[in-house]
Amino acid sequence: MAEPRIYATYWIETAFPLQQAAETMAGEQSTGTFVRVPGETDELREAHAARVEEIVELGEVTAPSLPGSGLPRSGDATRRAARVTLSWPISNMGLSLPNVLAAINGNLSELKAFSGLRLIDVRFPPEFLTRYQGPQFGIEGTRRLAGVFDRPIIGTIIKPSVGLSPEATAEQVRGLIEAGIDFIKDDELQGDGPHCPFNARISAVMRVINDHADRTGKKVMYAANLTGDIDEMLARHDHVVAEGGTCIMASMNSIGLPAMKVLRAHSQLPIHGHRNGWGMLGRSPAIGMSYIAFQKLWRLAGIDHTHVNGIDNKFCESDDSVIASARECLTPMFPAPHKDCRIMPVFSSGQSARQAAPTFAALGSIDCIFAAGGGIMAHPAGPAAGVRALRQAWDAAVAGIPAAEAAGKSPELKAALEAFSG
Amino acid sequence: MAEPRIYATYWIETAFPLQQAAETMAGEQSTGTFVRVPGETDELREAHAARVEEIVELGEVTAPSLPGSGLPRSGDATRRAARVTLSWPISNMGLSLPNVLAAINGNLSELKAFSGLRLIDVRFPPEFLTRYQGPQFGIEGTRRLAGVFDRPIIGTIIKPSVGLSPEATAEQVRGLIEAGIDFIKDDELQGDGPHCPFNARISAVMRVINDHADRTGKKVMYAANLTGDIDEMLARHDHVVAEGGTCIMASMNSIGLPAMKVLRAHSQLPIHGHRNGWGMLGRSPAIGMSYIAFQKLWRLAGIDHTHVNGIDNKFCESDDSVIASARECLTPMFPAPHKDCRIMPVFSSGQSARQAAPTFAALGSIDCIFAAGGGIMAHPAGPAAGVRALRQAWDAAVAGIPAAEAAGKSPELKAALEAFSG
């Protein structure tokens, strides 16, 4: 039986012939050497060389996207873009995400043959599920803990990002709960600073959330940002559990995949994977990696939710890219009977009732956390009206009723659409 | 007494007025919100807002480096580059590298005001040394274990990168040791795959190294690539120690800072910090981060060596950038009496005797690991002559004798300069 393989797809830009450029990539990331050495036998190459699976030319480009690339010594030097897929046998790196990263990224971005090189997708064989646990709660588990089943989970974030005391944070949570919110998250800047220690903050917040749950039966999900060193994260997790919390949050780029694996193995709660820092990898079209590729690494490692930005967001990401990321979260990574590793996409950044219909139309699903800050707090009739307007906007979208028509029967939605007209 | 602060310097490109752009950065990464909220009091801003420390205009630019940026709604929209320094009080994030990352990188790269934004430096207050150990061996400790004191440590790498069995690896090590090498490293692609299990590889390699040390007194340093998940890395470290090894290697981008902290706390050996994957962050001049900034995070977390590429390398990095990185490794991060956290820069990538003189001239130091692959193996008179030529080239450089002149007295150096003429 053929050995399982890992597949990685790249966007490349090069002045070299595409076949040669793709083979350079495969060689650099497996058995290749600049000078052929005695140990590089045919058998070794047969067993361990990365393979060029596909090359799709995407057309000529007029100027190099990035500086520092080289030209062929002779012949045609037309610069082209292409999509290239490589594969590796899993025996090269073992069932190890850190070693997969070294293989699929490694030094590729620095190769002189390329004036652009970006990882756009990666596919794992299901054997990785024997070493990585994948999401523990995923979509269904998150819905169960949040008690929200037939619509998006409506979320928001604590603001200002940093500086509030534990008590002031809890007071803000109280207001948001009274407004009818389903989900609240710490800002990623709020960790465990001395002015707002994690344990004190979570204790204060959970007192408010638990009181409300006792009175009403609705337990709001609070994503507690426990980002830190490993021992700290495990201890903070235990504190959240002890206080009755239902979600933890970690900044993926801050902690790395091995720490996430440890956190996942320890966790009794869904893990909200915050992607801050991804712009460093994702912003340039010519380098880094797509969020399609990025999220798969982290889903395998165990996150249950991740941020995908939002339609018409305040950042630089295009709507197409946002929706591609969100749809990917809802797409199985592995076929049945394997765990599919689907997770909750989290829409955020400048979101309001205005984006409900286009988001539903593009996503084709209500399985998401739809988070708004100003889109709730700045509603002319207050935060409770802001939350209601968001729910009404989604209900209308799902029912196929245009927002403007639905607004005729809902003063909150009408006010939201007017206030957040973009 | 004023609270200690963290400083971060960025290269930015924006069509907004520079002061406004810098304040947007500071706001986004601390107390700012798009809509002013009740909790954002003057006292909170005074205590927790990031501060704009300096703005240095670098001139106008004709076109945006990256897509997706916005323009001011009115007024002048000249696009400019600038260098901006921000600072944060450490109480915002605590003494925590993962939370520092969220603060200094965070969502900055995605902000619409910028068509380029790159972290170029970061400065920590020495308080971080109460939480992070810094390098355990550094330059002096590495020299002591390698037994090389008055010249660069001459190094090389196992090739082909992946595919050799433990026994074939050990045979290659035997040849390199006989050639007089000081330092050998695993390729970053060689981890713990089933065809070359880590423990078997290190046992086979150390048998050769220990035999040679017993006979000659010279113990070659072997950087064993233990990159993996945390439990794996600790167990592999213990195996290296048990076999008498003197160095471990980890791919920094694969493991993350929290895993490095755990590894450093556990390690009895120098940690060779491999930077593969850095091209994703470093290749574009308009996004990501410089290696100056990157290495400081990892030095604080505990690495003892790191790669800086080499002069006239096979990759895309400029010589200026290479030398800036290398000099930074040799520059104290903290003033006395604090630990200075200086580490060994590792030159590699297309290096040979040819680059010794310009490297010494630019670095002004012999404190480095100077690694060559083809520059040793492809020497016309064999690997032993390759190693001798490298040592002779460095001796000549340090003595101020031009390489061509020194080559008159050394056939190995003469042959190397001819063979590796670039």
Boltz contact constraints between the chains, C-beta under 6 A:
constraints:
  - contact:
      token1: [A, 30]
      token2: [B, 162]
      max_distance: 6.0
  - contact:
      token1: [A, 31]
      token2: [B, 160]
      max_distance: 6.0
  - contact:
      token1: [A, 31]
      token2: [B, 163]
      max_distance: 6.0
  - contact:
      token1: [A, 33]
      token2: [B, 159]
      max_distance: 6.0
  - contact:
      token1: [A, 33]
      token2: [B, 160]
      max_distance: 6.0
  - contact:
      token1: [A, 34]
      token2: [B, 374]
      max_distance: 6.0
  - contact:
      token1: [A, 35]
      token2: [B, 374]
      max_distance: 6.0
  - contact:
      token1: [A, 35]
      token2: [B, 378]
      max_distance: 6.0
  - contact:
      token1: [A, 37]
      token2: [B, 159]
      max_distance: 6.0
  - contact:
      token1: [A, 39]
      token2: [B, 160]
      max_distance: 6.0
  - contact:
      token1: [A, 39]
      token2: [B, 164]
      max_distance: 6.0
  - contact:
      token1: [A, 39]
      token2: [B, 168]
      max_distance: 6.0
  - contact:
      token1: [A, 40]
      token2: [B, 160]
      max_distance: 6.0
  - contact:
      token1: [A, 44]
      token2: [B, 163]
      max_distance: 6.0
  - contact:
      token1: [A, 48]
      token2: [B, 162]
      max_distance: 6.0
  - contact:
      token1: [A, 48]
      token2: [B, 163]
      max_distance: 6.0
  - contact:
      token1: [A, 66]
      token2: [B, 283]
      max_distance: 6.0
  - contact:
      token1: [A, 66]
      token2: [B, 284]
      max_distance: 6.0
  - contact:
      token1: [A, 68]
      token2: [B, 316]
      max_distance: 6.0
  - contact:
      token1: [A, 91]
      token2: [B, 193]
      max_distance: 6.0
  - contact:
      token1: [A, 91]
      token2: [B, 194]
      max_distance: 6.0
  - contact:
      token1: [A, 91]
      token2: [B, 195]
      max_distance: 6.0
  - contact:
      token1: [A, 92]
      token2: [B, 162]
      max_distance: 6.0
  - contact:
      token1: [A, 92]
      token2: [B, 193]
      max_distance: 6.0
  - contact:
      token1: [A, 93]
      token2: [B, 191]
      max_distance: 6.0
  - contact:
      token1: [A, 93]
      token2: [B, 193]
      max_distance: 6.0
  - contact:
      token1: [A, 94]
      token2: [B, 192]
      max_distance: 6.0
  - contact:
      token1: [A, 94]
      token2: [B, 193]
      max_distance: 6.0
  - contact:
      token1: [A, 96]
      token2: [B, 228]
      max_distance: 6.0
  - contact:
      token1: [A, 98]
      token2: [B, 227]
      max_distance: 6.0
  - contact:
      token1: [A, 98]
      token2: [B, 228]
      max_distance: 6.0
  - contact:
      token1: [A, 98]
      token2: [B, 254]
      max_distance: 6.0
  - contact:
      token1: [A, 98]
      token2: [B, 255]
      max_distance: 6.0
  - contact:
      token1: [A, 99]
      token2: [B, 191]
      max_distance: 6.0
  - contact:
      token1: [A, 99]
      token2: [B, 227]
      max_distance: 6.0
  - contact:
      token1: [A, 101]
      token2: [B, 254]
      max_distance: 6.0
  - contact:
      token1: [A, 102]
      token2: [B, 188]
      max_distance: 6.0
  - contact:
      token1: [A, 102]
      token2: [B, 189]
      max_distance: 6.0
  - contact:
      token1: [A, 102]
      token2: [B, 251]
      max_distance: 6.0
  - contact:
      token1: [A, 102]
      token2: [B, 254]
      max_distance: 6.0
  - contact:
      token1: [A, 102]
      token2: [B, 276]
      max_distance: 6.0
  - contact:
      token1: [A, 103]
      token2: [B, 189]
      max_distance: 6.0
  - contact:
      token1: [A, 105]
      token2: [B, 277]
      max_distance: 6.0
  - contact:
      token1: [A, 106]
      token2: [B, 276]
      max_distance: 6.0
  - contact:
      token1: [A, 107]
      token2: [B, 276]
      max_distance: 6.0
  - contact:
      token1: [A, 109]
      token2: [B, 279]
      max_distance: 6.0
  - contact:
      token1: [A, 109]
      token2: [B, 280]
      max_distance: 6.0
  - contact:
      token1: [A, 109]
      token2: [B, 283]
      max_distance: 6.0
  - contact:
      token1: [A, 110]
      token2: [B, 279]
      max_distance: 6.0
  - contact:
      token1: [A, 110]
      token2: [B, 315]
      max_distance: 6.0
  - contact:
      token1: [A, 110]
      token2: [B, 316]
      max_distance: 6.0
  - contact:
      token1: [A, 112]
      token2: [B, 316]
      max_distance: 6.0
  - contact:
      token1: [A, 159]
      token2: [B, 33]
      max_distance: 6.0
  - contact:
      token1: [A, 159]
      token2: [B, 37]
      max_distance: 6.0
  - contact:
      token1: [A, 160]
      token2: [B, 31]
      max_distance: 6.0
  - contact:
      token1: [A, 160]
      token2: [B, 33]
      max_distance: 6.0
  - contact:
      token1: [A, 160]
      token2: [B, 39]
      max_distance: 6.0
  - contact:
      token1: [A, 160]
      token2: [B, 40]
      max_distance: 6.0
  - contact:
      token1: [A, 162]
      token2: [B, 30]
      max_distance: 6.0
  - contact:
      token1: [A, 162]
      token2: [B, 48]
      max_distance: 6.0
  - contact:
      token1: [A, 162]
      token2: [B, 92]
      max_distance: 6.0
  - contact:
      token1: [A, 163]
      token2: [B, 31]
      max_distance: 6.0
  - contact:
      token1: [A, 163]
      token2: [B, 44]
      max_distance: 6.0
  - contact:
      token1: [A, 163]
      token2: [B, 48]
      max_distance: 6.0
  - contact:
      token1: [A, 164]
      token2: [B, 39]
      max_distance: 6.0
  - contact:
      token1: [A, 168]
      token2: [B, 39]
      max_distance: 6.0
  - contact:
      token1: [A, 188]
      token2: [B, 102]
      max_distance: 6.0
  - contact:
      token1: [A, 189]
      token2: [B, 102]
      max_distance: 6.0
  - contact:
      token1: [A, 189]
      token2: [B, 103]
      max_distance: 6.0
  - contact:
      token1: [A, 191]
      token2: [B, 93]
      max_distance: 6.0
  - contact:
      token1: [A, 191]
      token2: [B, 99]
      max_distance: 6.0
  - contact:
      token1: [A, 192]
      token2: [B, 94]
      max_distance: 6.0
  - contact:
      token1: [A, 193]
      token2: [B, 91]
      max_distance: 6.0
  - contact:
      token1: [A, 193]
      token2: [B, 92]
      max_distance: 6.0
  - contact:
      token1: [A, 193]
      token2: [B, 93]
      max_distance: 6.0
  - contact:
      token1: [A, 193]
      token2: [B, 94]
      max_distance: 6.0
  - contact:
      token1: [A, 194]
      token2: [B, 91]
      max_distance: 6.0
  - contact:
      token1: [A, 195]
      token2: [B, 91]
      max_distance: 6.0
  - contact:
      token1: [A, 227]
      token2: [B, 98]
      max_distance: 6.0
  - contact:
      token1: [A, 227]
      token2: [B, 99]
      max_distance: 6.0
  - contact:
      token1: [A, 228]
      token2: [B, 96]
      max_distance: 6.0
  - contact:
      token1: [A, 228]
      token2: [B, 98]
      max_distance: 6.0
  - contact:
      token1: [A, 229]
      token2: [B, 258]
      max_distance: 6.0
  - contact:
      token1: [A, 229]
      token2: [B, 261]
      max_distance: 6.0
  - contact:
      token1: [A, 230]
      token2: [B, 258]
      max_distance: 6.0
  - contact:
      token1: [A, 230]
      token2: [B, 262]
      max_distance: 6.0
  - contact:
      token1: [A, 251]
      token2: [B, 102]
      max_distance: 6.0
  - contact:
      token1: [A, 254]
      token2: [B, 98]
      max_distance: 6.0
  - contact:
      token1: [A, 254]
      token2: [B, 101]
      max_distance: 6.0
  - contact:
      token1: [A, 254]
      token2: [B, 102]
      max_distance: 6.0
  - contact:
      token1: [A, 255]
      token2: [B, 98]
      max_distance: 6.0
  - contact:
      token1: [A, 255]
      token2: [B, 256]
      max_distance: 6.0
  - contact:
      token1: [A, 255]
      token2: [B, 258]
      max_distance: 6.0
  - contact:
      token1: [A, 256]
      token2: [B, 255]
      max_distance: 6.0
  - contact:
      token1: [A, 256]
      token2: [B, 256]
      max_distance: 6.0
  - contact:
      token1: [A, 256]
      token2: [B, 259]
      max_distance: 6.0
  - contact:
      token1: [A, 258]
      token2: [B, 229]
      max_distance: 6.0
  - contact:
      token1: [A, 258]
      token2: [B, 230]
      max_distance: 6.0
  - contact:
      token1: [A, 258]
      token2: [B, 255]
      max_distance: 6.0
  - contact:
      token1: [A, 258]
      token2: [B, 259]
      max_distance: 6.0
  - contact:
      token1: [A, 259]
      token2: [B, 256]
      max_distance: 6.0
  - contact:
      token1: [A, 259]
      token2: [B, 258]
      max_distance: 6.0
  - contact:
      token1: [A, 259]
      token2: [B, 259]
      max_distance: 6.0
  - contact:
      token1: [A, 261]
      token2: [B, 229]
      max_distance: 6.0
  - contact:
      token1: [A, 262]
      token2: [B, 230]
      max_distance: 6.0
  - contact:
      token1: [A, 276]
      token2: [B, 102]
      max_distance: 6.0
  - contact:
      token1: [A, 276]
      token2: [B, 106]
      max_distance: 6.0
  - contact:
      token1: [A, 276]
      token2: [B, 107]
      max_distance: 6.0
  - contact:
      token1: [A, 277]
      token2: [B, 105]
      max_distance: 6.0
  - contact:
      token1: [A, 279]
      token2: [B, 109]
      max_distance: 6.0
  - contact:
      token1: [A, 279]
      token2: [B, 110]
      max_distance: 6.0
  - contact:
      token1: [A, 280]
      token2: [B, 109]
      max_distance: 6.0
  - contact:
      token1: [A, 280]
      token2: [B, 281]
      max_distance: 6.0
  - contact:
      token1: [A, 280]
      token2: [B, 288]
      max_distance: 6.0
  - contact:
      token1: [A, 281]
      token2: [B, 280]
      max_distance: 6.0
  - contact:
      token1: [A, 283]
      token2: [B, 66]
      max_distance: 6.0
  - contact:
      token1: [A, 283]
      token2: [B, 109]
      max_distance: 6.0
  - contact:
      token1: [A, 283]
      token2: [B, 287]
      max_distance: 6.0
  - contact:
      token1: [A, 284]
      token2: [B, 66]
      max_distance: 6.0
  - contact:
      token1: [A, 284]
      token2: [B, 284]
      max_distance: 6.0
  - contact:
      token1: [A, 284]
      token2: [B, 287]
      max_distance: 6.0
  - contact:
      token1: [A, 287]
      token2: [B, 283]
      max_distance: 6.0
  - contact:
      token1: [A, 287]
      token2: [B, 284]
      max_distance: 6.0
  - contact:
      token1: [A, 288]
      token2: [B, 280]
      max_distance: 6.0
  - contact:
      token1: [A, 315]
      token2: [B, 110]
      max_distance: 6.0
  - contact:
      token1: [A, 316]
      token2: [B, 68]
      max_distance: 6.0
  - contact:
      token1: [A, 316]
      token2: [B, 110]
      max_distance: 6.0
  - contact:
      token1: [A, 316]
      token2: [B, 112]
      max_distance: 6.0
  - contact:
      token1: [A, 374]
      token2: [B, 34]
      max_distance: 6.0
  - contact:
      token1: [A, 374]
      token2: [B, 35]
      max_distance: 6.0
  - contact:
      token1: [A, 378]
      token2: [B, 35]
      max_distance: 6.0
